[in-house]
Amino acid sequence: MSASLRTMSPHTEPIKLIGISPAINFVRDEVDYAARCDAKVLLTGESGVGKEIVARLIHAGSERRHHPLVTVNCAALTETLLETELFGHVRGSFTGAFRDRTGVLEQANRGTVLMDEIGETTPRMQGLLLRFLETGEIQRVGADQAAARVNVRVIAATNRNLVDAVAAKTFRDDLYYRLNVIQLHIPSLRERMEDVPAMLSHFLELFAAENRVPVPAISPDAMDMLTSYKWPGNVRELKNVAERLVIRSRNGIIEVQDLPHIVLRQEPHRTSQAAPARSRADDLYDRVVLGRESFWSAVYAPFMSRDLTRDDLRALVRKGLEQTNGSYRLLTELFRMPIGDYKRFLNFLRKHHCHVAFQQFRTIPGRPVPMTPEDVVERENGSHRADGRWKKPISA
C-alpha cells in the first residue's frame, strides 16, 4: 500500500476531542449524530483543525467500527495514480502492472474511506467518484467491466470552499450534493481559544511520556503569550509547538524565552485601532527573509505535511516575486536556498501547481530595480536611498 494511504485498525488507541468551548461541544454532538447513521459526510475546515480525528471518531462510533477505515490523500497523487489507488487495476493495464491489484474501495468493503482534500480532484476523477457513489460498482483500471459491488461509507474532507468551487465550475455540483448529506464544519483554533490550555496540557503530557521526562509547567507569562497567539496552523501547529516545548524546557518550567520565534513575534494588542490582518504568507515571508530560515524547512516541510495550502504557497511566491521583480533566481536567494536548488524549486512549484507567472512582476518604467535578499532585510530595518533601493541607516 502506498505511503499516501493510512489504514487504521479498529483496535487503535482511544481518540477524543479536547476542549470545553461551545464550538467543540457542538462538533461532539454532530459526531454522535453522524455515527448513528450511514450517510455520507462532508468535513470542512482549515488545514490542521483535526478533520481526520473527527472522521476517526465517526467511524469508531458507527456499526462499521470493526472494519477498516482507510485514508486517501487526494492531493498527494496524480489523477492516474489516484484512480489506481481507489479502484485497483488489472494485469497489463499499464507499464509495471505485472499483476491484478485491488483498490482501496475494495479493501475497505464494509468499512469507511476518508477522502482527504477532495477539492483537489480533477473533473475526470470527480466523474469517476460520482459514478461509484451512485452504483457502488468497482471497475479496475484496464478492465472492460465492473469487477465487484462494494459497501463502503465515504467521508470527504476539504479545506476549500466547495460552494465557491461549484460556482467557478471547478467542482461538479452533482458530486457536491452527493457528498454533502451531512456537513460538519470544524472551527479553527482561533475560534475556540478557550480550548488552548486544555489541548496544550494534553500534548505536553503526551510528549513528556514519549520522551520519558516530567511534564513541564508553563509560567504565567508564557501561558499569556500562548493563549494570545492566533495559531494559523491550528491544532497541528499547537501539537508541534508542544513537542518543541517539552524538548526545550529547562528545570521543568517553560519560560517566555523557550517559546518559538513566531509566537514571540506576534503583534501587540492595539486598543485604538485594529491591526491589519496578517496572512500565512506574511508570517512565512518574515520567517524566511527576516528570520533567515531556509524555504525547505520553513515552507516545504509544512506544505508536504499539509499544514500549508497551495493558496498559502502561491501567495508567498507572489510576495517574493514582487521583491525580485519576477526573478526566480533571485527568489531562491531571497528564500535562503543554495543557487543549485533553482531547478529543484521550480520543479516543486510546477508539480504542485503553485508556479506563478513571472511576467506580471517584471520591471516597467518607474519601477525599482530588483532587490537582493540583503536589500530586502535592510529595507525592513528602516531606510532607503534615492534610487528606490533600500540601505542601512548612515550613522550621523
C-alpha positions in Angstrom: 0.0 0.0 0.0 1.4 3.4 -0.9 2.6 6.0 1.6 -0.4 8.2 0.7 -2.7 5.7 2.4 -3.0 5.0 6.1 -5.2 2.1 7.2 -6.4 2.3 10.8 -7.1 -0.8 12.8 -10.5 -1.0 14.6 -8.5 -1.5 17.8 -6.4 1.7 17.8 -6.0 3.7 21.0 -9.0 5.8 22.0 -9.2 9.2 20.5 -11.2 12.2 21.6 -11.9 15.9 21.0 -10.3 18.0 23.7 -11.8 21.3 24.9 -14.7 22.9 26.7 -15.8 25.6 24.2 -19.3 25.7 22.8 -17.9 25.2 19.4 -16.2 21.9 20.2 -19.2 20.7 22.1 -21.3 21.3 19.0 -18.8 19.2 17.0 -19.1 16.4 19.5 -22.9 16.4 19.2 -22.6 16.3 15.4 -20.1 13.4 15.5 -22.5 11.4 17.6 -25.3 12.2 15.2 -23.2 11.2 12.2 -22.0 8.0 13.9 -25.6 6.7 14.4 -26.3 6.7 10.6 -24.6 5.5 7.5 -24.9 8.7 5.4 -22.1 10.3 3.6 -20.3 13.1 5.5 -18.5 16.2 4.2 -16.0 17.6 6.7 -14.9 21.2 6.1 -12.4 23.5 7.9 -8.9 24.9 7.6 -5.9 22.8 7.4 -4.8 21.4 10.7 -8.1 21.7 12.6 -8.5 17.9 13.1 -10.7 16.7 10.2 -9.1 13.3 10.3 -9.7 13.0 14.0 -13.4 13.7 13.5 -13.6 11.1 10.7 -12.0 8.5 13.0 -14.5 9.3 15.8 -17.4 9.0 13.4 -16.1 5.6 12.2 -15.3 4.4 15.7 -18.8 5.2 16.9 -20.5 3.6 13.9 -21.5 0.0 13.2 -18.6 -0.2 10.8 -16.0 0.2 13.5 -15.0 -3.5 13.3 -13.9 -3.0 9.7 -11.1 -0.8 8.2 -11.0 3.0 8.0 -8.7 3.9 5.1 -7.5 7.5 4.5 -6.6 8.6 1.0 -4.9 12.0 0.4 -6.3 13.1 -3.0 -3.9 16.0 -3.2 -0.8 13.8 -2.9 -1.5 11.7 -6.0 -1.8 12.4 -9.7 -5.1 11.6 -11.4 -3.8 8.3 -12.8 -2.3 7.1 -9.5 -5.4 8.2 -7.6 -7.6 6.2 -9.9 -5.4 3.1 -9.4 -5.3 3.5 -5.6 -9.1 3.8 -5.4 -10.3 1.3 -7.9 -7.3 -1.0 -8.5 -6.0 -2.3 -11.8 -5.7 -5.4 -13.9 -2.5 -7.0 -15.1 -1.1 -5.4 -18.2 -3.2 -2.3 -18.0 -0.1 -0.1 -17.9 3.7 -0.4 -17.7 4.6 -2.0 -14.4 1.2 -3.6 -13.9 2.5 -7.2 -13.5 -0.5 -8.5 -11.6 -4.0 -7.6 -10.7 -4.4 -5.3 -7.7 -7.4 -4.4 -5.6 -8.0 -0.8 -4.8 -8.8 0.9 -1.5 -12.5 0.9 -2.1 -12.5 -2.9 -2.3 -10.1 -3.2 0.6 -12.4 -1.1 2.8 -15.5 -3.1 2.0 -18.0 -2.8 4.9 -15.8 -0.1 6.4 -15.1 3.6 5.7 -13.0 5.6 3.3 -11.9 9.1 4.2 -11.1 11.0 1.0 -9.0 13.9 2.3 -8.5 17.0 0.1 -11.4 16.1 -2.1 -11.4 19.6 -3.5 -8.1 18.9 -5.3 -9.5 16.2 -7.6 -9.7 16.7 -11.4 -13.0 16.9 -13.3 -12.5 13.4 -14.7 -11.8 11.9 -11.2 -14.9 13.7 -9.9 -16.9 11.9 -12.6 -15.5 8.5 -11.6 -16.3 9.2 -8.0 -19.8 10.2 -8.8 -20.4 7.0 -10.7 -19.1 4.9 -7.8 -21.3 6.8 -5.3 -24.3 6.2 -7.4 -23.8 2.5 -8.2 -21.2 1.1 -5.7 -19.5 -0.7 -8.5 -15.8 -1.0 -8.9 -14.2 -1.0 -12.3 -10.5 -1.5 -12.2 -8.2 0.4 -14.5 -7.8 -1.6 -17.7 -10.9 -3.8 -17.1 -13.8 -4.0 -19.6 -16.5 -4.3 -17.0 -17.2 -3.8 -13.3 -15.4 -6.3 -11.1 -17.5 -6.0 -7.9 -20.0 -4.0 -5.9 -18.9 -2.9 -2.5 -20.4 -1.5 0.6 -18.3 1.5 1.7 -19.1 4.6 3.7 -17.4 7.7 2.2 -16.4 10.6 4.3 -14.9 13.5 2.3 -12.8 16.3 3.8 -11.6 19.6 2.3 -10.1 22.9 3.4 -11.6 24.6 0.3 -14.9 26.4 -0.1 -16.7 23.9 -2.3 -19.6 26.2 -2.9 -17.3 28.7 -4.5 -15.6 25.8 -6.5 -19.0 24.7 -7.8 -19.8 28.3 -8.8 -16.4 28.5 -10.5 -17.2 25.2 -12.2 -14.0 23.6 -10.9 -16.0 21.1 -8.8 -19.1 19.2 -10.0 -22.3 20.3 -8.4 -23.8 16.8 -8.6 -20.8 15.3 -6.8 -21.0 18.1 -4.2 -24.7 17.4 -3.4 -24.0 13.6 -3.4 -21.2 14.1 -0.7 -23.0 16.8 1.3 -25.6 14.7 3.0 -24.2 15.6 6.5 -21.9 18.6 6.5 -19.7 19.1 9.6 -17.6 22.2 9.9 -14.7 22.0 12.3 -13.8 25.5 13.7 -10.3 26.9 13.6 -8.4 27.1 16.9 -8.6 30.9 17.0 -12.4 30.5 17.1 -12.2 28.5 20.3 -9.2 30.0 22.1 -10.6 28.8 25.5 -9.6 25.3 24.4 -5.9 26.1 24.0 -4.8 25.5 27.7 -6.5 22.1 27.8 -5.1 21.0 24.5 -1.7 22.3 25.4 -1.8 20.3 28.6 -2.8 17.2 26.8 0.0 17.4 24.2 2.6 18.2 26.9 1.7 15.1 28.8 1.8 13.1 25.6 5.2 14.2 24.5 6.6 14.1 28.1 5.6 10.4 28.2 7.2 9.7 24.9 10.5 11.4 25.9 10.4 10.0 29.4 10.6 13.3 31.1 8.4 15.0 33.7 5.6 17.1 32.4 6.9 20.7 32.3 4.9 23.6 33.9 4.2 26.8 32.0 5.0 30.1 33.5 2.1 32.6 33.6 3.8 35.0 31.2 4.5 32.1 28.7 0.8 31.0 29.0 -0.3 34.5 28.3 1.7 34.5 25.1 0.5 31.1 24.0 -3.2 31.9 24.6 -3.0 35.3 22.8 -1.3 33.7 19.7 -3.7 33.2 16.8 -2.5 29.7 15.8 -2.7 30.0 12.0 -1.7 26.3 11.7 -4.5 25.3 14.1 -4.3 22.1 16.3 -1.4 20.7 14.2 0.7 23.7 14.9 -0.2 23.6 18.6 0.9 20.0 18.8 4.2 20.7 17.1 4.8 23.6 19.5 4.0 21.4 22.5 6.6 18.8 21.3 9.2 21.5 20.9 8.4 22.9 24.4 8.9 19.6 26.0 12.3 19.2 24.4 13.4 22.8 25.2 12.0 23.1 28.8 14.6 23.9 31.4 14.3 22.8 35.0 10.8 21.6 34.2 9.4 25.1 33.6 8.6 26.7 30.2 9.5 30.4 30.2 8.8 33.0 27.6 12.3 32.6 26.1 11.5 29.0 25.4 8.7 29.8 23.1 9.1 29.6 19.3 10.2 32.7 17.5 6.9 33.0 15.6 4.9 33.1 18.9 7.2 35.8 20.3 6.9 37.9 17.1 3.1 38.2 17.3 1.7 41.8 17.0 1.0 43.5 20.3 -2.7 44.2 21.1 -3.9 47.6 19.9 -6.9 49.2 21.5 -7.2 52.4 19.4 -7.2 50.7 16.0 -7.3 47.1 14.9 -4.1 45.8 13.4 -4.3 44.8 9.8 -4.9 41.1 9.4 -1.7 39.1 8.5 -1.9 36.2 6.2 0.0 32.9 6.4 2.2 34.2 3.6 3.2 37.3 5.6 4.2 35.1 8.5 6.2 32.7 6.3 7.8 35.6 4.5 9.0 37.0 7.8 10.4 33.6 8.9 12.3 33.1 5.7 13.5 36.6 4.8 13.9 38.2 8.2 14.3 35.2 10.4 16.7 33.7 7.8 15.2 30.2 7.9 15.5 28.1 4.8 12.5 27.7 2.5 12.9 24.0 2.7 12.5 23.8 6.4 10.0 26.7 7.0 7.8 26.2 4.0 8.4 22.9 2.1 8.2 20.6 5.2 4.9 22.1 6.5 3.4 22.1 2.9 4.2 18.4 2.4 2.6 17.6 5.8 -0.5 19.6 4.8 0.0 22.3 7.3 0.0 24.8 4.4 -2.3 25.0 1.5 -1.5 25.7 -2.2 -3.0 29.1 -1.8 -0.6 29.9 1.1 2.4 28.8 -1.1 1.2 30.8 -4.1 0.7 33.9 -2.0 4.3 33.5 -0.6 5.8 33.1 -4.1 3.9 36.2 -5.3 5.1 38.2 -2.3 8.7 37.1 -3.1 8.4 37.9 -6.8 7.2 41.4 -6.0 10.5 41.9 -4.3 12.7 40.3 -7.0 10.7 41.9 -9.9 9.8 38.5 -11.2 13.3 36.8 -10.9 13.0 33.2 -9.7 16.8 33.0 -9.5 16.9 36.0 -7.0 13.9 34.4 -5.3 15.9 31.3 -4.4 18.4 33.6 -2.7 15.7 35.6 -1.0 14.2 32.4 0.3 17.6 31.2 1.7 18.2 28.4 -0.8 21.5 27.4 -2.4 21.9 28.6 -6.0 21.9 24.9 -7.1 18.4 24.5 -5.8 16.9 26.7 -8.6 15.6 23.9 -10.8 14.5 21.8 -7.8 12.5 24.8 -6.6 10.8 25.4 -9.9 10.0 21.7 -10.3 8.5 21.6 -6.9 6.2 24.6 -7.7 5.1 23.1 -11.0 4.5 19.7 -9.6 2.0 21.1 -7.1 0.5 23.7 -9.5 1.9 26.6 -7.4 4.1 28.2 -10.1 3.3 31.9 -10.6 3.8 33.6 -13.9 6.7 36.0 -13.5 5.8 38.4 -16.4 3.4 40.4 -14.2 6.3 41.3 -11.8 8.9 42.3 -14.4 10.4 45.8 -14.2 8.5 48.5 -16.0 9.3 52.2 -16.4 9.3 53.9 -13.0 9.5 50.6 -11.1 12.5 49.9 -8.8 15.2 47.5 -10.0 15.2 44.1 -8.4 16.4 43.9 -4.8 18.8 41.4 -3.4 18.0 39.5 -0.2 20.2 41.8 1.7 18.3 44.8 0.3 15.0 43.3 1.5 16.3 42.8 5.0 17.8 46.3 5.2 14.5 47.7 3.9 12.7 46.1 6.8 15.1 47.7 9.2 14.3 51.2 8.1 15.8 53.5 5.4 16.2 53.8 1.7 18.3 55.7 -0.8 17.2 58.0 -3.7 17.1 55.4 -6.4 14.5 53.4 -4.6 16.8 50.7 -3.3 17.0 50.3 0.4 20.1 50.5 2.6 21.0 50.7 6.3 20.8 54.0 8.0 24.0 56.0 7.8 25.5 57.0 11.2 25.4 60.7 11.9 
